[in-house]
Amino acid sequence: MARSGDKEAGRSPPAAGRRRRSRWHWLWKLPLALALLSIAQVLALRFVDPPFSSFMAIRWFEAVGAGDAGFRIAHDWRDLDRIAPSLAVAVVAAEDQNFARHRGFDLDAIERARAHNARGGRTRGASTISQQLAKNLFLWGGRSWVRKGAEAWYTLWIELLWPKQRILEVYLNVAEFGDGIYGAQAAARSYWGKDADALTVAESARLAAVLPSPRRYSAHRPGPYVQRRARWIERNMRNLGGEAWLERLE
């Protein structure tokens, strides 16, 4: 009996060591699995139209948590060729004029924003359309380093796996244009009772003008800020070349 006990005692430490190694083995695999899953998400959505975004889900849970059981998300997918070209040009003119040239990150805009913010005053961002899409589609709001790191990761793969037209198409379908109003079609129907392909240049510019804060500003009843910004956007649209710019986008 003593010998048997000695043998069991002798086997115990190696067994415990194997269990510890097994735990570390899975801890090492978990980040790899998450990375592969995120890449698979991006690749799948190049071909499959997303039925909702993380921002839509978060907003719905916020409303339910606040007791607003009647809250509804307005969203209706439209392919890019069923959205007025003026809206695509307007969001680029407003948010990311180097969209056609950069690969997800506009380093010049980042440096200008850094210099501006260092002088104090109102904080200026430098997020590209690709970065905003990564955040709206997959992530959450806020300014934490974790979220910014995840945003950069998704942006990298969106730019690697999607053509620019697909990036614009998905962005125009998940961007928030008002509280609970997501995408070009829902905005066009909610504000003007028309389909997204019938939006005028002025209406497109007003929708693009509210993107920095769509729950604060209204494209339907624009105040002085939105009117000024919409006029500025229309000038930038002309500088880009108008709707011909979209035809040249690769």
Secondary structure, DSSP 8 states (H G I E B T S, - for coil): -HHHHHHHHHHHHHHHHHHHHHHHHHHHHHHHHHHHHHHHHHHHHHHS--S--HHHHHHHHHHHHTT-TT---EE----GGGS-HHHHHHHHHHH-TTTTTSSS--HHHHHHHHHHHHT-SS------HHHHHHHHHH---S--HHHHHHHHHHHHHHHHHS-HHHHHHHHHHH-EEETTEESHHHHHHHHHSS-GGG--HHHHHHHHHTTTSTTTS-SSS--HHHHHHHHHHHHHHHHHTTHHHHHH--
